């Protein structure tokens, strides 16, 4: 079930307004662009498919090659040299909200990915993750060729890493409860990956027994 957004985001502009808004620290939610790397994919067990990992490039003046005036052209070049592709279509994935006004009266801007949703919990503003919104965005990026399909070698490499982690933890599981739980989790992930590759439905998770009164 999608998370209901208690606040109406504005169209992305990169600038604020004179309205008071979210009681969040704007320094923790700066403007950003998302980046994709062809080697950074994750199998999302809840989605039953491989989806790319997106990293944020925070547009903070003086940080990560962003100049003091906020220009981030050099930051993009730097990340491209490392193999990343910056998704510049910010309006497709950035939501912005007015923050609380400062002592001077200036209203800052809070920037969030569209799948991070501000909600009110017990009178406080919390930011919750809506996985399905992110999954839909990633699928659209792939379908429109703005992100390339995962390469078979990357699938094999990522699966092998999970297999190695499982084998290591399984070998320690008899004396280490945490290792046993990690091994069980890795085994479930491997089963889901293999099921996705074969086109079969993922194995059903065991239901927890009801608590007796």
N, C-alpha and C positions, 0 to 999 in steps of 0.2 A: 504494500500500500504506500503510495507516495506521501511524503511529509507535507503537511499544509504549511505554507509560508505565512506567518503572522504579519509580515511586512511586505509592502509592494515595492519591488526594486524599480529603479529608474532605468531608462535607456542609457547604455554606457556612453559617457561623454568625456570622462577623465577630469571633470571639474565638479565642484560642489555647488551648493545653493545657500539660501538663507533660512532653510527649514531645519529645526532640530530633529534628531532621529535616534539611531541606535546607541545605547549606552555600552559601546565597545571601544577598546583602546585603538585608535586609528594607526598607531605605530605597528601594531601586530597584523594589520590588514592593508598593506600598501597596494598600489596598483601593480599589476603583474602581467606577464604573458606566459603562456604555457609552451613547453618544448617537448618534442618527440625525438627519441633515438631509436634507430632500427634494431638495436640489440636489447632494448629495454622493454620486454613484454612480460606479462604475468598471466597465469591461468587463473581466472576468476571462478572459483568453484561455485559460487552462488549463481553465476550466469551460465556456467557450463561451457566456457569458451575462452580462447586466448584474446586478450585485449592489451593495447599498448599502455605503458606507464608514462604519464605526463608529469614533468617536473616544472615548478614555477621559476620564472626569471623575474625577481622582484625589481621593480623600477624605482629604487631608492637612490637619490643623488649621492654620488661618492662611493657607491658600493657596486662590486661586480662589473666594473668598466662602465657604469652609468655615470656621466659627468655631472658636475655640480649644478648644472642647469636642468638636469633630468633627461638629457638626450641619451638614447640607448642604442644608437647605431653601432658603436664599437662593441657593446655588450653582445649584440647579435652576431657580429663577425667572430668574436671570441668563442661563442658557443658553437657556431657553425664549424669552426676549425676543430672542435672537439667531437664533431659528428652529429650535433643536435640540429634539428629544424625548429625554428620558432614559429608558432602559429600566430600570425599577426591579426587574424580576424577576431579581435577582442570582443566585439559586440555579440559574437556567437556563444561566448562562454563566460563572460564577466558580468556579474551583477554589481551594481553600485548603490549604496545607501548613504543618506546623510547621517553623520554622527552627531554627538552631543557638542554644542557650541563651546568654544574655549572662553577663557576670561575676557579676551578681546572681542568676543562676539563672532569670530570666524567659525563657520561650520565645516568640519573636516569631512572627508569622504571615506567610507568603508568599502573595500573591494573584496568580493567573494566569488569563487567559481559558482556557477548556477546550481551545482549540486550540493553546495554548502548553504543550508537554509536557516535563517534566524527564526527562532521560536521563543515564546515566553514559557518558562518553566518555573513555577513557584515564585512568580513575580520578577524573575531575572531573565535576561536575554541569553540564550544559549545558541550555539551554532551546531546544527545536526547535519549529518551526511546522508544524502539520498542517493543510494547506489544506482538505482534504475535511471535516474536523470543522467548520471555520468556515463553509464553503459550506452544509453541511446545516443549521446553525443559522440562517443568513440566509434560506435557502429556507423554513424553518419559520416564521420571523417574518413573511415575506411571505404565506405560505399562511394563517396565522391572523390576518392583517390587523393585526398589531401594528406592522408597517411597511407603508406604502402602496406600491403598484406605482410603478415609475418612470414619469414623465410623458414623453410623446413629445417635447416641447420640450427636455427635459433630454438625452435621447438625441441629438437633433440637435445640440445645443450641444456636448456632449462629443465627438461624432464630428468636428464642425467644428474643434475645437481640435487634435485629433490630425492632421487633414488639414493644417491650417496648419503644424504642427510638421514634418510630413513634407515639405511643399513647401519650407519654409525650408531644412531640412537637405539635401534633394535638390539644391537650387540650389548648395550649397556642397560637395557630395560629391566633386567632381572634385579638389579641393585639400585636403580635410579628411577624413581617414580616420574620425575619430570621428563626424562629421556623416553620413558614408555609412552607418555602422553604425546610427546612430539612425534614418536614413531607411528603412533596410531593416526595422528593428524596427517602425516606425510603419506601413509598408506591410502587414506581416503582420497587425498589429492591425486595420487597416482592412478587410483581406480577411476576417478572422474576424468582425468586426462585421457586415459585409454578408452573410456566409454565415448568421449567426444570424438576421438579419432575414428572409432568404429561406427559412429552414427547411432549407437545404442543409447537409451536413456541412462543417466547416471545412477549408480547404486543407491537404493533408498537408505536413508540414515535410520539407525535403530531408534525407536521411540523410547523415551524414558518411561519407566513403569510409574503408574499413578501412585501418589502417596496415600497409604491407607489411613482412614480416620482413626 
